[in-house]
Amino acid sequence: MRIAILKAPFDPITESELKAALSFQRQGSFRFVFLMTEGDAVLPEAERIRLLNLALSPYRKLAAGTPESLKDLLQSRDTVIAELDASEEAEVRSGIFRKAAPGIQRALIESNAYLDQMLEVRCTAHRASHSRSVAQTAEKIAEANHLDAKLAWKAGMLHDITKKWTDAEAQKLLSVYDPEKLSYSPKIWHSWTAPIWLKGEMGLHDHAILSAIHHHTLGDGNAPLDMILYIADKIEPTRGYDSTKEMELSCRDLEAGFELVKAESLEYLKGHGSDLA
């Protein structure tokens, strides 16, 4: 019985790795092919195995394994051992979940996998720090108002994911999906490019999160998460000023806090001659 072991970090398994494993199995006429986790990884081994099992469930001749569970086969001279090209795993960790193996995209989104890695790759260090602070602030406001704190945290982490784009990159996307927004200042285009990118590349379709990100610069949304993200973006601690009053009010009365922060923001913008006022 011909058995093979294909090694990669599987952090996580990608569609290209799955296709390569299936091709390897067919071409070599292997009775069984194990996909074995190895090397350094962001996700713990148990989570990588869980995702592997999800991806491999439709294929009876493929199975997941670890160096420990496959140690006997690794020592057998009859076992064929090879390595898979894992280069696309980094792309998935950067947020392009559409390149993950079919069957695991939803699991990646639900488990909040790789959000820190997405910020590191797609944001400046300053923007990543800001996004984490927004996430923490949004979480606290949501908790105080008995709303979904995890959802608020996630919206905060992702709200500026396309902020680093050039004007040309943002214009190219908006000209296809939402050309009317091009009449606004390029400074706020990221609030509209982010939901488009998150849906298309990450596969995120949570309406509450996408709406909050869409409205987070102008404050023109009235759903609870819209208000939470708008407030958190304006008052999070790395902004460098005392926002105790705004935070306390927002935790007691979300709508009142939203109106206060929005009024203060508009006053600030008018005072500085901003084209966003």
Stockholm file with secondary structure:
# STOCKHOLM 1.0

chainA/1-277         MRIAILKAPFDPITESELKAALSFQRQGSFRFVFLMTEGDAVLPEAERIRLLNLALSPYRKLAAGTPESLKDLLQSRDTVIAELDASEEAEVRSGIFRKAAPGIQRALIESNAYLDQMLEVRCTAHRASHSRSVAQTAEKIAEANHLDAKLAWKAGMLHDITKKWTDAEAQKLLSVYDPEKLSYSPKIWHSWTAPIWLKGEMGLHDHAILSAIHHHTLGDGNAPLDMILYIADKIEPTRGYDSTKEMELSCRDLEAGFELVKAESLEYLKGHGSDLA
#=GR chainA/1-277 SS CCEEEEEECCTTCBHHHHHHHHHHHHHHTCSEEEEEECSCCSSCHHHHHHHHHHHHTTCTTEEEECTTTTHHHHHCTTEEEEECCCTTHHHHHTTCGGGBCTTCHHHHHHTTTTHHHHHHHHSCHHHHHHHHHHHHHHHHHHHHTTSCHHHHHHHHHHTTTTTTSCHHHHHHHHHHHCGGGGGSCGGGTHHHHHHHHIIIIICCCCHHHHHHHHTTTTTCCCSHHHHHHHHHHHHCGGGCSCCHHHHHHHHHCHHHHHHHHHHHHHHHHHHTTCTTC
#=GC SS_cons         CCEEEEEECCTTCBHHHHHHHHHHHHHHTCSEEEEEECSCCSSCHHHHHHHHHHHHTTCTTEEEECTTTTHHHHHCTTEEEEECCCTTHHHHHTTCGGGBCTTCHHHHHHTTTTHHHHHHHHSCHHHHHHHHHHHHHHHHHHHHTTSCHHHHHHHHHHTTTTTTSCHHHHHHHHHHHCGGGGGSCGGGTHHHHHHHHIIIIICCCCHHHHHHHHTTTTTCCCSHHHHHHHHHHHHCGGGCSCCHHHHHHHHHCHHHHHHHHHHHHHHHHHHTTCTTC
//
